[in-house]
Structures are given as C-alpha cells and as structure tokens.
Amino acid sequence: MANNNGYGHGDNQLTTCTKLALDHIDIDLENVQGFDSNAFTMKLFDDKDDLIYFHVVFTGETPGRCDDGKRYFFAEIVGKDKPEEVRMWKEMDEESENCTVENCIFCTGMWHPLSGGSCGYKRKKKKN
Ligand SMILES: [Zn+2]
C-alpha cells in the first residue's frame, strides 16, 4: 500500500537500464535518475534475433555544479532476457534540438537522438 511513488515493474527495468548505462558512459554525473524506458524486440525485421532491446532516457547533473541543471542521456541496451550490454548512448540537448520524440518506430513519447544510431530509427516525419 506504500506504493504511491510510481514504483513498479517498469521502474525496475528503468533502474537497471540506467545503472548499466551509467557504468558505460565516460561522464561523471550525480543525482542520476531514470526518466523513461521501453523494451522491444527486432523480430519484425529478423525473426532469428532473440535479443530484447531497451531504450532508456535518464538525467544527471554535472558534479559540483548546480547552476546548469539536468543533462539528458539516451542509451540503447540489449540482453537475452534482461538488460545486459550497452550498444550506444548519446547525450541529448533539448535546446540544440538534437533529440526528438518522433524518430523511433518502437517507442512513443520518449526522447531519442535526432541523429539516430539506435534500432528502430526513422527519419523525423513532418506532420500534416
Ligand atoms: Zn526507441
């Protein structure tokens, strides 16, 4: 009944992915928090691909600096039945518009690098 802070299955995945990504990137961060994650497979394109793919967005702050706020990161992680290996990651900067919520065929409403490099990448479509 104490579950009033959104903790649940999805958050376990998010936390695991965030920790893995954090181990992998070469930037010092503090106050790191998982922001959003999504899991999918690539069987649509390759039915022999049994891996699970995870896209994760997390935030962190530069240690010792409280003036420039949160930094946003994206990572793609794969694993056989749980997040295991970071395939790629990128820092995203909303102000420089190098990220978008519209260029991944698997995730909706989640930030991804505009330049792609992740599975499910699609070019940004113009809305009618
Ligand atoms: Zn995605």
Boltz pocket constraint, residues with backbone or C-beta under 6 A from the ligand:
constraints:
  - pocket:
      binder: B
      contacts: [[A, 38], [A, 55], [A, 104], [A, 105], [A, 106], [A, 107], [A, 112], [A, 119], [A, 120]]
      max_distance: 6.0
